[in-house]
């Protein structure tokens, strides 16, 4: 019982708004175009949350084994480094969350498509398996992609393209090339969250991994951060103009000041002082996704 709070802490629930941003936007845009089943919506959100928790637990274990989570790390201390949980505890957690992700994902596909024996559900099962592997191999495995400077690419793919278009497709059974624009917007913002985290941890990351900020330097990493935010906004604005024009569709513009404040913080701070910029960007992205989808739903009424 004493370990329960550390199990919960290792779930890092504060990261859920970012992982849910993409699927929420995808589901809301699908709801604006089609009639959705609530069980499909709920299972999509549950599966996404479980995948994020699996990634969090796996990353903590991987960082601990590699020595990245040392005592002088700029970010928050975790359960393994504090000695509150053992490696055996984490291995069990990872296995449990892999099983939960698989069960929830298969249930989602079965309810959405009505069968598991067809081309579309089989492809979705393969995509789900890839998502589970991506969640566990960011810092774990023989050659973790997070230590080779590939984290940005995987985050863009799974937090952006797969998250938004996948949620839209599972809910509607329809895919439109135009959906790549809002998907890219969330992808760029998600990469920006990873990037500012990597800027903060440059000193300790240099011992164990390769990240974009370590490759290009702090100043260029901040330029990259600004470009990511700008690219996300450009994608969503273009998407909105390409749809039927209505003032409600631009509801997401309300969040623009939050992103500007974030950029200002990134340029003015370094190291641990960047900590407040992380939750600000996460919650800004979450609000952006909700308002971005809500603007299209309100238009229907």
LINTA-V68173 format. One record per backbone hydrogen bond with DSSP energy under -1.0 kcal/mol. NH is the residue of the N-H (numbers start at 1). CO is the residue of the C=O. Records with the same first field share a line. If there is no record, write none. Layout:
NH->CO ; CO
This chain:
4->1
7->3
8->4
9->5
10->6
12->9
15->12
16->13
19->15
20->16
24->20
25->21
26->22
27->23
28->24
29->25
30->26
31->27
32->28
34->30
41->37
42->38
43->39
44->40
45->41
46->42
47->43
48->44
49->45
50->46
51->47
52->48
53->49
54->50
55->51
56->52
57->53
58->54
59->55
60->56
61->57
62->58
63->59
64->60
65->61
66->62
67->63
68->63
69->63
70->68
73->70
82->78
83->80
84->79
85->79
90->86
91->87
92->88
93->89
94->90
95->91
96->92
97->93
98->94
99->95
100->96
101->97
102->98
103->99
104->100
105->101
106->102
107->103
108->104
109->105
110->106
111->107
112->108
113->109
114->110
122->118
123->119
124->120
125->121
126->122
127->123
128->124
129->125
130->126
131->127
132->128
133->129
134->130
135->131
136->132
137->133
145->137
146->138
147->144
148->145
149->210
150->145
154->150
155->151
156->152
157->153
158->154
159->155
161->156
162->157
164->160
165->161
166->162
167->163
168->164
169->165
170->166
171->167
172->168
173->169
179->176
180->177
181->178
183->179
184->180
185->181
186->182
187->183
188->184
189->185
190->186
191->187
192->188
193->189
194->190
195->191
196->192
197->193
198->194
199->195
200->196
201->197
202->199
205->201
206->202
207->204
208->205
209->205
215->211
216->212
217->213
221->217
222->218
223->219
224->220
225->221
226->222
227->223
228->224
229->225
230->226
231->227
232->228
233->229
234->230
235->231
236->232
237->233
238->234
239->235
240->236
241->237
242->238
249->246
250->247
251->248
253->250
254->251
255->252
256->253
259->255
260->256
261->257
262->258
263->259
264->260
265->261
266->262
267->263
268->264
269->265
273->270
274->271
275->272
277->274
278->275
280->276
281->277
282->278
283->279
284->280
285->281
286->282
287->283
288->284
289->285
290->286
291->287
292->288
293->289
294->290
295->291
297->293
298->294
299->295
300->297
301->298
